Amino acid sequence: MEQIQTEIAALNSQIQVLQQERAALSINNVVSSENHSPLAMVEVYRRHARENPQLSAELKGIDDAIAALEVQLHQKQAELECCQIEPKQLTQQQQLDEAKRVAQIHAERVNQLAAELSKEIRSLKACADQLSPIYWQVYYKPFITGFKTISVPYVRSDGEVWTIVNRIV
């Protein structure tokens, strides 16, 4: 990460140097006519006209170099951002792993309680089956009903997705 930051600083520095060079070349070298004779002034304008195509080409080269360096700069900045995001992802991955571990503990407890509840319901049904004939004789109705529709929650997983289902007891 430090290497990328160093490269970004070097690119910024080089871009700044090129921008300063461009600014220096862009300064108009034509001298005002107040202090020069008409012949000197003609010579200054002729020299400026001769130098101008070369100056334009040089400015274009500097502009192209600045554009290329700015592309590299943006790439390095994107690289740096990716490097800074990865630790967060590791942190998020660690948080996810911890949350999954806690959820696993709760799921195991739910399944343990579901097994215990199923066992208790079966025991209750056995008592009801034993008492129902006598209860019918005394009260003319069943002791307990609804055993066919009793269900308990159960957590199952296919590895990635967990599902809570109702198991009929």
C-alpha positions as CSV (number, residue, x, y, z in Angstrom):
1,M,0.0,0.0,0.0
2,E,2.9,2.4,0.8
3,Q,4.4,1.7,-2.7
4,I,1.1,2.7,-4.3
5,Q,1.0,5.9,-2.2
6,T,4.6,6.6,-3.3
7,E,3.7,6.1,-6.9
8,I,0.7,8.4,-6.6
9,A,2.8,11.1,-5.0
10,A,5.4,10.7,-7.9
11,L,2.7,11.0,-10.5
12,N,1.2,14.0,-8.8
13,S,4.7,15.6,-8.7
14,Q,5.4,14.9,-12.4
15,I,2.0,16.3,-13.4
16,Q,2.6,19.4,-11.5
17,V,6.1,19.8,-13.1
18,L,4.6,19.4,-16.6
19,Q,1.8,21.9,-15.8
20,Q,4.4,24.5,-14.6
21,E,6.5,23.9,-17.8
22,R,3.4,24.3,-19.9
23,A,2.5,27.5,-18.1
24,A,6.0,28.8,-18.7
25,L,5.9,28.0,-22.4
26,S,2.5,29.6,-22.8
27,I,3.6,33.0,-21.6
28,N,3.5,35.4,-24.5
29,N,7.0,36.4,-25.4
30,V,5.9,39.3,-27.7
31,V,7.4,42.5,-26.2
32,S,5.3,45.6,-26.1
33,S,5.9,48.1,-28.9
34,E,6.6,51.1,-26.6
35,N,10.4,50.5,-26.3
36,H,11.2,49.1,-29.8
37,S,11.6,50.4,-33.2
38,P,9.2,49.3,-35.9
39,L,12.0,47.2,-37.4
40,A,12.6,45.4,-34.0
41,M,8.9,44.9,-33.6
42,V,8.6,43.2,-37.0
43,E,11.5,41.0,-36.1
44,V,9.9,40.0,-32.8
45,Y,6.6,39.1,-34.6
46,R,8.5,37.1,-37.3
47,R,10.5,35.2,-34.7
48,H,7.2,34.4,-32.7
49,A,5.6,33.2,-35.9
50,R,8.5,30.9,-36.7
51,E,8.6,29.5,-33.1
52,N,4.8,29.2,-32.8
53,P,4.4,25.8,-34.7
54,Q,7.2,24.3,-32.6
55,L,5.7,25.8,-29.4
56,S,2.3,24.4,-30.3
57,A,3.7,20.9,-30.9
58,E,5.6,21.1,-27.6
59,L,2.4,22.2,-25.7
60,K,0.5,19.4,-27.4
61,G,3.1,16.9,-26.2
62,I,3.0,18.2,-22.7
63,D,-0.8,18.1,-22.7
64,D,-0.7,14.5,-23.9
65,A,1.8,13.5,-21.3
66,I,-0.3,15.1,-18.6
67,A,-3.4,13.2,-19.8
68,A,-1.5,9.9,-19.8
69,L,-0.1,10.6,-16.3
70,E,-3.6,11.5,-15.0
71,V,-4.9,8.1,-16.4
72,Q,-2.1,6.3,-14.5
73,L,-2.9,8.4,-11.4
74,H,-6.6,7.4,-11.5
75,Q,-5.6,3.8,-11.9
76,K,-3.3,4.0,-8.9
77,Q,-5.9,5.7,-6.8
78,A,-8.4,3.0,-7.7
79,E,-5.8,0.4,-6.7
80,L,-5.3,2.2,-3.4
81,E,-9.0,2.2,-2.7
82,C,-9.2,-1.5,-3.4
83,C,-6.4,-2.1,-1.0
84,Q,-8.2,-0.1,1.6
85,I,-11.5,-1.9,1.1
86,E,-9.9,-5.4,1.5
87,P,-9.3,-5.0,5.2
88,K,-12.9,-4.0,5.7
89,Q,-14.0,-7.0,3.8
90,L,-11.8,-9.2,6.0
91,T,-13.5,-7.5,9.0
92,Q,-16.9,-8.1,7.5
93,Q,-15.9,-11.7,6.8
94,Q,-14.8,-12.1,10.4
95,Q,-18.1,-10.5,11.5
96,L,-20.0,-12.8,9.3
97,D,-18.1,-15.9,10.6
98,E,-18.8,-14.8,14.2
99,A,-22.5,-14.2,13.5
100,K,-22.8,-17.6,11.7
101,R,-21.2,-19.3,14.8
102,V,-23.7,-17.6,17.1
103,A,-26.6,-18.5,14.8
104,Q,-25.3,-22.1,14.7
105,I,-25.4,-22.2,18.5
106,H,-29.0,-21.0,18.5
107,A,-30.0,-23.4,15.8
108,E,-28.5,-26.3,17.7
109,R,-30.4,-25.2,20.8
110,V,-33.7,-24.8,18.9
111,N,-33.2,-28.3,17.4
112,Q,-32.4,-29.7,20.9
113,L,-35.5,-28.0,22.4
114,A,-37.5,-29.3,19.4
115,A,-36.3,-32.8,20.1
116,E,-37.2,-32.5,23.8
117,L,-40.6,-31.0,23.0
118,S,-41.3,-33.8,20.6
119,K,-40.4,-36.3,23.2
120,E,-42.7,-34.6,25.8
121,I,-45.5,-34.4,23.3
122,R,-45.2,-38.1,22.5
123,S,-45.2,-38.9,26.2
124,L,-48.3,-36.7,26.6
125,K,-50.0,-38.5,23.7
126,A,-49.2,-41.8,25.3
127,C,-50.9,-40.6,28.5
128,A,-53.8,-39.3,26.5
129,D,-54.2,-42.6,24.7
130,Q,-54.2,-44.4,28.0
131,L,-56.7,-42.0,29.6
132,S,-59.0,-41.4,26.7
133,P,-61.1,-44.5,27.1
134,I,-61.8,-43.8,30.7
135,Y,-62.3,-40.1,30.1
136,W,-64.9,-40.9,27.4
137,Q,-66.8,-43.0,29.8
138,V,-66.9,-40.3,32.5
139,Y,-67.2,-37.1,30.5
140,Y,-68.4,-38.3,27.0
141,K,-65.6,-36.5,25.2
142,P,-61.9,-36.9,24.4
143,F,-59.3,-36.0,26.9
144,I,-56.9,-34.3,24.4
145,T,-57.3,-33.8,20.7
146,G,-55.1,-32.4,17.8
147,F,-52.1,-34.7,18.0
148,K,-52.1,-35.2,14.3
149,T,-51.4,-31.5,13.6
150,I,-48.8,-30.8,16.4
151,S,-45.5,-29.6,15.0
152,V,-42.3,-28.2,16.3
153,P,-39.8,-25.9,14.6
154,Y,-36.6,-27.4,13.3
155,V,-33.6,-25.7,11.7
156,R,-31.9,-27.3,8.8
157,S,-29.2,-26.2,6.4
158,D,-28.0,-27.0,3.0
159,G,-24.6,-25.5,3.8
160,E,-25.3,-21.9,2.8
161,V,-29.0,-21.3,3.4
162,W,-30.8,-22.2,6.6
163,T,-34.4,-23.0,6.8
164,I,-36.8,-23.3,9.7
165,V,-39.4,-26.0,9.1
166,N,-42.2,-27.4,11.2
167,R,-41.9,-31.1,11.9
168,I,-45.0,-32.9,12.8
169,V,-44.7,-34.8,16.0
